[in-house]
């Protein structure tokens, strides 16, 4: 027995398999990501597989040639196509000559599907979408043409207005909310005033002051740089991220619980080119994502105000496939800007859409349709700040990804209150 143990110690597996996955205590949203790291002492021809517990037929199987330099494979699972509850999976690496090289267990917690999620799951099955995406997330994986998936607010105006009347008649929306929803349908955005009080605004501005003072992300004073995910570091920003008034309005729009996915915070105006969010924060079905912009101070003229293009949400949606554009790699946005921005400009010009500046009072909130054209105007007075926070939300039950980069998206699936 001692000799056998010595031989095992001297003859480890020629390959190493490491898997980074969501923990079992973190319910997955629409896409579950497994980052699989494979290394080998020498070049090997292998097969990477994903299996359900107790099953021999793999859910996914693909050849991989690996060596000492290693390879990281991102496997993205459509959680809609997995059974509800705790799912125990195995990632294993096989030699093409036969034999198991390595195996790692993975446990995922899949929440129950709501009504929207069940509709999406049916669509994924009808269109034969893969359970496992090996590579980029892309609009070509989904049946965007299915009219049954169109949300109420993208229906003909008379249908959408009848839906709002039903919300008001049933007491699910009050008169002010119904009026805001009608504006959203017609113009592509809605404004809510006095959402934040003085105390909450003061806490948010103190958080931003601290982020600047401590040089978070190397922030340079006076720049248009944005600060990412301050909700992860400051309770005041997290409270805004989950603000009940904002969530209620988004719930009314989506017809499903709104789930935040990120936050972006600005001291000065972004000066970002006009764009649709569709290509960046991409929902399936279309429509089930909204941007939310909150003013932390009274916005002044020439400060680089947010610009919106009313009614432009009815423009065609643009994906990387639309303009035959490769996915953005290594944060190199040059080709993207050279290709997509002129395309957007032509859409605006051909449709006769004109930008309007948004100059709200502190504490106001703007919610816009995912396809609304918007951007940041030029900062003509560089001394004027434009303190604001942008949060993006997907509808629970939708698929969330980033078509511009091919990356999977993630929604916050924890308690909302």
C-alpha positions in Angstrom: 0.0 0.0 0.0 2.8 2.4 0.8 4.4 1.8 -2.6 1.1 2.6 -4.3 0.7 5.9 -2.4 4.3 6.9 -3.4 3.5 6.2 -7.1 0.3 8.3 -6.9 2.3 11.2 -5.4 4.9 11.0 -8.1 2.3 10.7 -10.9 -0.1 13.6 -10.5 -2.7 14.2 -13.2 -1.0 15.8 -16.3 -3.7 18.4 -16.4 -5.2 20.9 -13.8 -8.8 22.1 -13.9 -10.1 25.1 -11.9 -13.6 26.4 -12.1 -14.8 29.8 -10.9 -18.6 29.8 -10.5 -21.4 31.5 -8.5 -21.7 30.1 -5.0 -24.7 28.0 -4.1 -25.9 30.9 -1.8 -26.0 33.3 -4.8 -29.1 32.7 -7.0 -28.2 33.1 -10.6 -30.0 35.6 -12.7 -30.5 35.0 -16.5 -27.0 33.7 -17.3 -24.7 31.7 -15.1 -21.0 32.0 -15.8 -18.4 29.3 -15.3 -14.8 30.5 -15.8 -12.8 27.3 -16.4 -9.0 27.4 -16.2 -7.2 24.5 -17.8 -3.4 23.9 -17.7 -1.3 20.9 -18.6 2.4 20.0 -18.1 2.7 19.4 -21.8 0.5 20.0 -24.9 -2.6 17.8 -24.7 -5.6 17.0 -26.9 -8.5 17.0 -24.5 -12.3 17.3 -24.3 -14.0 19.6 -21.9 -17.5 18.5 -20.7 -20.2 19.7 -18.5 -22.6 17.2 -16.9 -25.5 17.1 -14.6 -25.1 15.1 -11.4 -25.8 11.4 -12.0 -25.9 11.8 -15.8 -23.4 10.4 -18.3 -24.6 12.3 -21.3 -22.9 15.7 -21.3 -24.8 19.0 -21.4 -21.8 20.4 -23.2 -18.8 18.9 -24.9 -16.0 20.4 -27.0 -12.4 19.6 -27.8 -9.6 21.7 -26.3 -5.9 21.7 -26.9 -4.1 22.9 -23.8 -0.6 23.2 -22.5 1.6 24.8 -19.8 0.4 28.4 -20.8 -3.1 27.3 -20.0 -6.4 28.4 -21.3 -9.5 30.0 -19.7 -12.8 29.1 -21.1 -16.0 31.0 -20.3 -19.0 28.8 -20.3 -22.3 30.8 -20.0 -25.4 28.9 -19.1 -28.9 29.9 -19.9 -30.4 29.6 -16.5 -33.9 29.6 -18.1 -33.1 26.2 -19.5 -32.1 24.7 -16.1 -34.5 23.1 -13.6 -35.5 25.2 -10.6 -33.6 24.7 -7.4 -30.1 23.6 -6.5 -28.3 22.1 -9.5 -25.2 20.0 -9.0 -23.0 19.9 -12.1 -19.6 18.5 -13.0 -17.0 20.0 -15.2 -14.6 17.4 -16.4 -11.6 17.1 -18.7 -11.0 14.0 -20.7 -8.0 12.9 -22.7 -8.9 12.2 -26.3 -6.9 9.0 -25.9 -9.2 7.9 -23.2 -9.4 8.5 -19.5 -10.4 11.2 -17.0 -7.8 13.9 -16.5 -9.6 16.1 -14.0 -13.1 16.8 -12.6 -14.6 19.6 -10.5 -18.1 19.8 -9.0 -20.2 23.0 -9.4 -23.3 23.9 -7.5 -25.8 26.5 -8.8 -29.0 27.8 -7.3 -31.6 28.5 -10.0 -34.6 30.6 -8.9 -38.2 29.9 -10.0 -39.2 31.5 -13.3 -41.7 34.3 -13.2 -44.2 34.9 -16.0 -41.7 36.8 -18.1 -39.0 34.1 -17.5 -41.4 31.3 -18.5 -42.2 33.1 -21.8 -38.4 33.6 -22.4 -37.7 29.9 -21.7 -40.3 28.9 -24.2 -38.8 31.2 -26.8 -35.3 29.8 -26.1 -36.5 26.3 -26.6 -38.5 27.1 -29.8 -35.4 28.8 -31.4 -33.1 26.0 -30.2 -30.9 28.4 -28.2 -28.0 26.5 -26.6 -28.0 25.7 -22.9 -24.3 26.6 -22.9 -22.8 29.5 -24.8 -19.2 28.8 -25.6 -17.9 32.2 -26.6 -19.7 35.5 -27.1 -23.2 36.4 -26.1 -24.8 37.8 -29.3 -28.2 39.0 -30.5 -28.1 36.2 -33.1 -28.9 33.6 -30.4 -32.4 35.0 -29.8 -35.6 35.3 -31.7 -36.1 39.1 -31.5 -38.6 39.0 -34.4 -41.2 37.1 -32.4 -44.1 39.7 -32.0 -45.4 37.8 -29.0 -42.4 38.9 -27.0 -43.0 42.7 -27.6 -43.6 44.5 -24.3 -46.8 46.5 -23.8 -45.0 49.9 -24.1 -43.6 48.9 -27.6 -47.1 48.0 -28.9 -49.1 50.5 -31.0 -49.8 53.6 -29.0 -53.6 52.9 -28.6 -52.8 49.4 -27.1 -50.1 50.9 -24.8 -52.4 53.6 -23.6 -55.2 51.1 -22.9 -52.7 49.1 -20.8 -52.0 52.2 -18.7 -55.7 52.9 -18.3 -56.0 49.4 -16.9 -53.2 49.9 -14.4 -54.8 53.1 -13.2 -58.3 51.6 -13.0 -57.0 48.6 -11.0 -55.2 50.9 -8.5 -51.7 49.6 -9.5 -50.7 53.0 -10.7 -51.9 56.4 -9.4 -52.8 59.4 -11.6 -49.2 60.8 -11.5 -47.6 57.4 -12.3 -50.1 56.9 -15.2 -49.3 60.3 -16.6 -45.6 59.5 -16.4 -46.1 56.2 -18.2 -48.0 57.9 -21.0 -45.0 60.2 -21.5 -42.7 57.2 -21.5 -44.8 55.5 -24.2 -44.9 58.6 -26.4 -41.5 60.2 -25.8 -39.3 57.3 -24.6 -38.6 58.6 -21.1 -40.3 60.0 -18.0 -39.2 62.4 -15.3 -39.9 62.1 -11.5 -39.3 65.2 -9.4 -38.5 65.3 -5.7 -37.7 61.6 -5.5 -34.8 62.3 -3.1 -35.0 64.6 0.0 -32.3 66.8 1.4 -30.9 64.2 3.8 -30.5 61.5 1.1 -28.9 64.0 -1.3 -26.5 65.1 1.4 -25.5 61.5 2.1 -25.0 60.8 -1.6 -22.8 63.9 -2.1 -20.7 63.0 0.9 -20.2 59.6 -0.6 -19.1 61.2 -3.9 -16.8 63.6 -2.1 -15.1 60.7 -0.3 -14.7 58.7 -3.6 -13.0 61.8 -5.1 -10.9 62.5 -2.1 -9.6 59.0 -1.8 -8.8 58.8 -5.5 -11.1 55.9 -6.3 -10.2 54.5 -9.7 -7.6 57.1 -10.0 -10.2 59.8 -10.4 -8.7 63.1 -11.7 -10.5 66.2 -10.6 -12.3 68.1 -13.4 -12.4 65.1 -15.8 -15.5 63.5 -17.3 -14.4 60.2 -15.8 -17.1 58.0 -14.4 -16.8 56.0 -11.2 -18.1 52.4 -11.3 -20.2 50.5 -8.8 -20.1 52.9 -5.9 -23.2 51.1 -4.6 -20.8 48.4 -3.5 -18.8 50.8 -1.3 -21.3 53.4 0.0 -24.6 52.6 1.7 -26.2 55.9 0.4 -25.6 54.8 -3.2 -26.9 51.4 -2.5 -30.0 52.9 -1.1 -30.5 54.9 -4.3 -29.8 51.7 -6.3 -32.8 50.1 -4.6 -35.0 53.2 -4.1 -38.6 52.0 -3.7 -40.1 54.8 -5.8 -37.8 54.0 -8.7 -38.3 50.3 -8.4 -42.1 50.7 -8.4 -42.0 52.8 -11.6 -39.7 50.3 -13.3 -42.0 47.4 -12.1 -44.9 49.1 -13.8 -42.9 49.5 -17.0 -41.6 46.0 -17.1 -44.6 44.2 -15.6 -42.0 42.3 -13.6 -39.6 43.1 -10.7 -36.8 45.4 -11.7 -33.3 44.2 -11.0 -30.3 46.6 -10.9 -27.1 45.6 -12.6 -24.7 48.5 -12.3 -24.1 52.1 -11.2 -22.1 54.9 -12.8 -21.3 58.1 -10.9 -20.2 61.4 -12.3 -18.9 64.6 -10.9 -18.8 66.4 -14.2 -20.7 65.8 -17.4 -19.9 62.7 -19.4 -19.7 64.3 -22.8 -20.5 60.8 -24.2 -21.6 60.6 -27.8 -25.2 60.0 -28.6 -26.1 56.3 -28.3 -28.7 53.7 -27.7 -28.1 51.5 -24.6 -29.5 48.5 -26.6 -26.1 47.5 -27.9 -24.4 47.9 -24.5 -26.9 46.6 -21.9 -28.8 44.2 -24.0 -32.1 42.6 -23.0 -33.9 39.7 -24.5 -36.8 40.2 -25.2 -36.1 43.7 -26.4 -37.3 46.5 -24.2 -36.7 45.0 -20.8 -33.9 47.3 -19.7 -34.1 50.9 -18.6 -31.6 53.5 -17.6 -32.2 55.7 -14.6 -30.4 59.1 -14.2 -30.5 60.9 -10.8 -29.4 64.5 -10.3 -27.4 65.1 -7.1 -27.4 68.9 -7.7 -29.4 71.4 -9.8 -28.1 71.0 -13.3 -26.8 74.2 -14.9 -26.6 75.3 -18.5 -23.2 74.7 -20.2 -22.3 72.0 -17.6 -22.5 69.2 -20.2 -26.1 68.4 -19.6 -27.7 65.1 -20.5 -29.3 65.3 -23.9 -32.3 63.1 -24.9 -33.8 62.7 -28.4 -37.6 62.5 -27.8 -39.5 59.7 -29.6 -36.2 58.2 -30.9 -36.9 55.0 -28.9 -39.0 53.9 -32.0 -35.9 53.8 -34.1 -34.5 50.5 -35.3 -32.4 48.7 -32.6 -28.7 48.4 -33.5 -26.7 45.4 -32.6 -23.2 44.4 -33.6 -24.7 42.2 -36.3 -26.7 45.1 -37.7 -23.5 46.9 -38.7 -21.3 43.8 -39.2 -19.0 44.8 -36.3 -16.8 42.5 -34.3 -17.1 42.5 -30.5 -15.0 45.0 -28.6 -11.9 43.5 -27.1 -9.5 44.9 -24.5 -11.5 48.1 -24.1 -10.5 49.2 -27.6 -13.6 51.2 -28.7 -12.0 52.8 -31.8 -13.6 50.6 -34.4 -16.9 50.7 -32.6 -17.0 54.5 -32.6 -16.0 54.7 -36.2 -18.7 52.3 -37.2 -21.7 52.6 -34.9 -21.7 56.3 -34.1 -22.1 57.4 -37.7 -24.8 54.8 -38.1 -26.7 56.3 -35.2 -26.1 59.8 -36.6 -27.7 58.8 -39.9 -30.7 57.3 -38.0 -31.2 60.6 -36.1 -30.8 62.8 -39.2 -33.0 60.6 -41.4 -35.7 60.6 -38.8 -35.5 64.3 -38.0 -34.8 63.8 -34.3 -33.4 66.7 -32.3 -31.7 66.7 -28.9 -33.2 68.4 -25.9 -31.2 69.3 -22.8 -32.3 67.9 -19.4 -31.8 70.4 -16.6 -33.5 69.0 -13.5 -33.4 70.1 -9.9 -31.4 68.0 -7.4 -33.3 64.9 -6.4 -35.0 64.4 -9.7 -34.9 61.1 -11.6 -35.1 60.4 -15.3 -36.0 56.9 -16.6 -35.5 56.1 -20.2 -36.3 53.4 -22.7 -33.4 51.1 -23.5 -33.5 52.2 -27.2 -33.8 56.0 -26.6 -31.0 58.0 -28.2 -29.2 60.1 -25.6 -25.8 61.4 -24.7 -23.8 64.0 -22.8 -23.5 67.5 -24.3 -20.2 69.4 -24.5 -19.0 70.9 -21.3 -18.8 74.6 -22.3 -18.0 75.8 -18.8 -15.4 73.4 -17.3 -15.9 74.8 -13.8 -19.5 73.7 -13.6 -20.1 70.2 -12.2 -23.0 67.9 -13.1 -23.1 65.5 -10.1 -25.3 62.5 -11.1 -25.7 58.8 -10.8 -26.8 56.5 -13.6 -28.1 53.0 -12.7 -29.3 50.4 -15.2 -32.0 47.8 -14.5 -33.2 44.7 -16.3 -36.5 43.0 -15.8 -36.3 39.8 -13.8 -37.0 37.0 -16.2 -35.3 38.6 -19.2 -31.8 37.6 -20.5 -29.2 40.3 -19.8 -26.0 40.6 -21.8 -23.6 43.1 -23.4 -23.9 42.8 -27.2 -21.0 45.3 -27.8 -18.5 43.1 -26.0 -20.2 39.7 -26.1 -20.0 39.5 -22.3 -22.8 38.0 -20.1 -24.7 40.4 -17.9 -25.7 39.9 -14.3 -28.6 41.2 -12.2 -28.8 41.7 -8.5 -31.1 38.9 -7.3 -31.1 39.7 -3.6 -33.7 41.4 -1.4 -35.0 44.7 -2.9 -36.3 46.2 0.4 
